[in-house]
């Protein structure tokens, strides 16, 4: 039974050899899994809000698309609850381009005859992640001046869903 591996398996930034080619047979990454982030712009995008609050990464890290979607849902749900669907504007500033791979190892009886081991160890694409450098903006919320404190609290709660230390600015 396969499940998600722990986030710490993919936290460190490493440049993977993905071999994307214009010829499909020569590319190692055959298919990229679909993105789990539903929306990147939420709220009232047409109105100009005076206050801007950002969530900034304090360290360089890879953030998987499922944790970004989880953080987005936390912020969006709380902002709608407190300010209504048109009382704010929010933007997710990351896009998960990096393909994560896994070379599954079979264990148990007869496993020595079922797998190739490290002979073909490129791995299968299991998800995507965004590679974030220190100081990069993860999310931005535009809000009225009087609501800055509450919106900052919403972004702080989103930081608990991310695999890095964050700063609300």
PyMOL commands that set and color helices and strands:
alter all, ss='L'
color gray80, all
select helices_A, chain A and resi 7-10+24-26+65-83+111-113+145-161
alter helices_A, ss='H'
color red, helices_A
select strands_A, chain A and resi 41-43+51-57+61-64+89-92+98-102+124-132+137-143+166-168
alter strands_A, ss='S'
color yellow, strands_A
deselect
rebuild
show_as cartoon
